[in-house]
Amino acid sequence: SSRQASKSSTMNPLTSLRSQSMSTTSTITPETPLGHAICSLFARALPLLEGKPAGSLKVFIFGGAAIHLLTKSRGSADIDAETVATRNLNLGEIKAVFEIPETYEDESGRDLQVIIDQNYSNTLGPLHEDYRERAIPIYGFADGSPLQLFIASPVDLAISKLGRFSDVDRSDIDLLLRLGKIDVQKLLTLAEDAIEVSVSGSKGITRINLRDVTEQYL
């Protein structure tokens, strides 16, 4: 193949962007090799956004990558992300720079790769309509940056996993609850709102999933 994976160690956007002022909003700073690789992958878009206003391209990260960024727990080989262009951008060009996997070395010295799932859609499961307002900015990609990266908040991430509710999804939600990153009553309230308007899956089964994973925390 003519494509070669990009090596995250050659470009650490957190280093180049640390000169930006800290946001007054609570942010998350990736501290793991996978976290840095995720940021490096998305930072490929920065040259294409040069001179563009702040927030011209916004990315909302879900799935296992979000779980890792929030908890430093399990890894993920792909990134579920919603990309939102707030200005007139060449999305085809931006999508092309995201296609090549990002290679990184994990804590044990293994060479691994992470790639964006180009087929991901957050419409395939329940999701509360205000999820963007609760999303957590990633430090270095907030404030004045034309590329703004966000992690779905723990409660919205949990809600997004209630539809498929695989063993991994259930474990992820349980982890967020166990670590105290989600208030169980808030989860119940917002999840019910999301389930009520969801157009995918069975509302009844999703409510059973919600009850199943929250029962021990009530």
Disulfide bonds with the S-S distance in Angstrom:
none
